[in-house]
Amino acid sequence: MSDSVDDVKDAIKVKKPDTIKCEADKLQVYLAKKDGARLTEAGAESVVLDEHGHPRGFEKMMPSLWLKNAKYFGESFQPGEGQVHVLVVVPEGAVVSANEGSPDTMIKEIHAVTVGKKRKRYVLSRVGSTQGRQLLNDLDVQVELVRTVPFAAGEGSSVDPYKWESVIIECGKEIVLTEEQQRERYREREEAPTERCCSTSQLLIEVKREVKRGSVYQALSQLIALDLLVKDPVMALLTDLTDNWQFFWVSEGTILKAIIKKPGEAFQVIRTLLAQSLPAGTEIKLPCFQDPVKRLKLRNVLPSIAEASDSGGIRESIERYYDIASMLGPDIEMERSVARQVTQSIPAFSYVS
């Protein structure tokens, strides 16, 4: 085995010339090996991607090294049946869909020409600080902080902060378990106090062991997506389950944020929120929030196409609608609905149904 990692990229490109539209050197190859064992096909399908779209926990293979390098496959490597040996990451936009020539795709291309540029796509799992700021800018939505107040003495319940577990490996090094590895444990803890009153999709919860700036934008993007998917007003919670509990909701022309430090106070907010089901625009009083909360639907905050008075306004509205729809990624029905709605608003394409 004398081929290099670069040779593998070339071979992949040659094998899929109609599917992969980028240069071979733009491909990223990862060793499909975890905890000393090679992946099976089922294992490869369950690989978790990080916020940059890279397989989490796998080693990136250096292009200039040989495959027979001891850290990769070694001199005496023999492929095993049913094993996956490498994971390949293709740059976003470089993969051609099998249904690229379908009528719905043609409609999207018409819209792209109409607004003068390709619409943007935001993938929820990959939204970080840069894409998050761009998304809010495209939607012309600001995020504002609102004041909170602590419980009065004797009110509420006491809840201890969640303790993130770690393990000691053979060399004595302490490894903190990831969110995915502890998901079932903290789900049991968080769902127990709220499962009796949670009957609708009013709240999404994003858990991070460490809340970073990119985590905030990821929670905001998920709030926008959930708002589009359900009919009721929603809120998002970003938390490390210890001393950082950030609540987000859509309000008058903006997204508001409230930060709570104590788990007991945060749980009381969650219980109060989920115990009631009120329509958008209704003011609700939540514990620790200084002022009543009025949650709105995003579609009532952003301008509609019908409200646009000139071609510039129409172009801006079309772009905004596509930015929102693209948040849902593979939600085909949502894409079709938005495509038809926007197309029918343009006289030249009003015949499209």
N, C-alpha and C positions, 0 to 999 in steps of 0.2 A: 504494500500500500504506500505509494509515493505521492499521491495527489495532495495538494494543499487545500486549505479552506476556500481560497479564491476559486479553485477548480470546481469545488462543489457548487458554489454560486453560479458559475458559468453553466454547469450541467443542469441546474434547476431552471435557469433562464431558457436554455435550449429545449428542455422538456415541456415548458409551458409558455411558448412564445405568444400565443393569442390571449393569455390570461394575465401575465405579468408584463406591464408596459414600462417599467423602469429599467435602468441599466443594472447589470448583474452586480456591480460593486456597491449598489445601494441596498442590496439585501443584507439582512443581519441574521447570522446563524448562531444558534445556541445549542450546547450539548444537552441532549435529552436524557439527563442522568440526575437522579436526586437520591440523596442518602446512600450513594454507592450502587444504586440499582437503575437499570435502564427502564424507560417508560414503556408501557404497553399502549395500544391504540386508545383504550378507554382512559388511561391516565393522561394521555396527550390532550384528549378532548376536554378534560377538566382542569387544564392548566389555568391559573389565575394571572391576569395581566395587571401590571402596575399602572399608575396614572399616565405614564408615557407610552403605554401600549407594548411594553416589553414583558416577557414571561418572568414572573416573580420567582426568585430563588434558583435560577438556572444560570450557568456560566456562559458568557458570550465568547465565541470562538474567534481567535485572532486570525485575520485573513492570511497573514504571511507564514503561519505555522503549518507543518505537515499534519495530515490526519493520523499518521503513525506516531506522532508525539505521545509520550507516555501519559501526559495529562488529558489526552483525548481518547484515542482508541488503542494505541500501542502497536508493536510490531506484529503480534500474533492474533490480531482481532479477527473473529469470525462472527458475522451477523446471525442473530438468533431469530427463529420464526416468531412472528407476532410482535417483535420489538420495534420501537421507534427510536431512531438514533440521533436525529437532529430536529430542532424546531426552527422554522424560518419565519422571520418577521419582514413583511413587505411594506414599504412606505405607504402611508395613507393616500388614496387616490390613484395608486399604481396598479390596482386590480380591476379587471374588466368583468362586470357582472354578466351572468349567462343570459339575462333578459334585457340586455342593453338596448336592443332594437324594438322592444315592446311599445305599444301605443302610449302607455303611461310614461315611459322614459322619453318618448318624443314630445309629449306635453311639457315635461320638465325642461327639455331643451328649448322649446318655444319660449317658455318663461325666462330662461336664462338669457336668450337673445333680447327679449322685450325689456328687461331691466338693465341690459348692457353688461352684465357680468354673471359669472357662475354663482349660484347660491352657496352659502357656507354650510358646513356640516359639523355639528358638535357631538362627539361621542362621550356619553356621560362618564364612563370609567376613565376617560383620559383628560377631562377638563381640569386644568390647573390654573395658576394665577394669570398667565398671559391670555389663554382662551377665555377664562372667566371674565376678565375685564373687557375683552372684546365683545363678548356676548351681551353684557349689560350695556355697553356703549351702543351696540347695534339696536338693542331694544329701547334705548334712551331711558333706562331705568337706573335710579340711584338707590344706594343702600344707606339708610339712616339709623342711628342708634337711639333707642328710647330709654328712659330712666326706669329703674326698678327700685323697689323698697323692700327691706327685710321683713320677715314675719315679726309680728308683735310677740312679746314674751308669752310663752305658753301655748302659742298657736302652732299648727302643723305637726308633722311627725319627724322623728329623727331617723335618717338613713345613712349608713356608713358608706364612704367612698368605695368604689369597686377596686379590688386588688388585682392588678395584672400579674398573671403567673409567669414564672420562668423555670427553666430546667437547667441542670448542671450536666454538661457532656463529659466524655471520658477524660479530656485534658484538664478538666476542672473549670472551664470557662462557663459563665452563666449566660444563657441565651433567653431573652424575653420572647414569649410566644406571640405570634402575630394575631391580628384581629380575627382572621379566618380560623385559626387554630383554637380560639377561645369563644367562637361565636355561639355555640350551643350553650355554653355555661352562662354567658352574660345575657343570652336571650331568656333563659329560665329565670334569671334574677329580675330582669326588667319587665317581662311579660306578666309575672305573677301578680303584681299590684294593680295592673291595668286591664287584664284580659276580660274582666266582667263588664267593663263599660266601653270596650272598643268594638263598635259595630260598623263603623264606616271608615273610609280612607281619609281621615281628617289629619293625620300626622305621619310624616315619614321621619325615620330616625337614622342618622348617619353616625356610626361609631368609629372613632379613631383613637388609637392608643396615645397619640400625640397630635393635637390639633394645630395644624400649620396653616399658613395663608392659603395655600392651594386647596386645603380641605374645605375652607369657607366657600370658595367658588364652586367646588363640586357639590356641596349641599344646596347652593343657590340654583345650580343647573337642574338638580333633581326636583327642587321645589317647582320650578317652571314647568318641567315635564309632567309632574303629577297634577299640577293645576290644569293642564290641558286634557289630561286623561279622565278626570272625574268631574262630576257636576257640582259638588259641594266645595266651599272654600276650604283651603288646607293650610297647614303650617309645617315647617321643617325644623328638626332639632339636630344640631351638631354637637356631639359631646365626647369627652374622654372618660365619662362615667365617674369622674372624681370631682374636680373643682372647676370645670369649664362646661357650661350648659348654655348653648346659644340657640335661641328660638328666632325663626324667620317667618314672615307672612307678607302677602301682597296688600298694600294699602293705596291711598290716594296718590297715584302717579309715582309710586316708589315701593321699595321693599323695606320693611322695618325690621330691626333686630333688637332683641333684648338678651342680656347676659346675666345668668344666675350662677352663683358660686357654690351654693350648698345643695347636695343631692336631695335632701328632704324637701326643700322648697321647690326644686325642679319637679319632683314626683307629684307634688300637690298641684302644680300647674298642669301636668299631664292628665291627672285624674279629673280635674275640673273641666279641661278642654274636651276630653273624650266622653264625659258624662252627658254632654248636650249636643244636639244636632240642630244648628240654626242656619238659616239661609245667608247668603253673602250680603254684606252691608249691615248686618245686625251687630250692635255693640254688645260685647260680652266682658264681664269683669273677671279677670284672672288674678290669682294670688301673686303678690310681689310686683305686679305691674302697676305703675303709678296711675296710669290713665286707662279707661276702657279700650278694648281692642276691637277694631272694625276690620274684619277680613273681607277682601274683595276678590273677584275673579280677574285674572290677567286680561281676558278679552274685553272687560269693561274699563280697563285702564289704558290700553293701547288704542290709538285711533283706528277706525275701520276703513276699508276701502271706500265705502259709500260716503264717508265724511270728508274724503279728500276732494279739494275743490279744483285742483289743476293737475297737469301731467306730473309735475314734480312731486306733489303729494301722493299721487297714485303710485309712482315709482317707489317712493319711500315706504308706503304701506305694503306693497308687494314684497319688498326686501325684508321687512319686519316679519311678515307672515311666514316667509320661508325660513328665516332664522329660527323662529319658534318651532316650526314643524321639523326642522332638521335635528332638533334636540332629541327627538324620539328615536333616532337611528332607524332600526329595521321595522318600525311600525308602518307597514305598507298601507293599511286602510287610512291612516291619518294623512299620509303623503298624498294618496289619491284624492281625498276629500279637499285638501288645501289646493291641490293642482286644479281641480275642476272649478272651485270657487273663484280662484284668481283668474283663470282662463276666461270664464264666462263674464267677468267684469270688463274684459277688453273687447271692444266692438268687433275687431277683425277676427276674433276667435270665439264669438258668442255662440256659434253653432256647436261647439264641443260639448258633449253631454256625458 
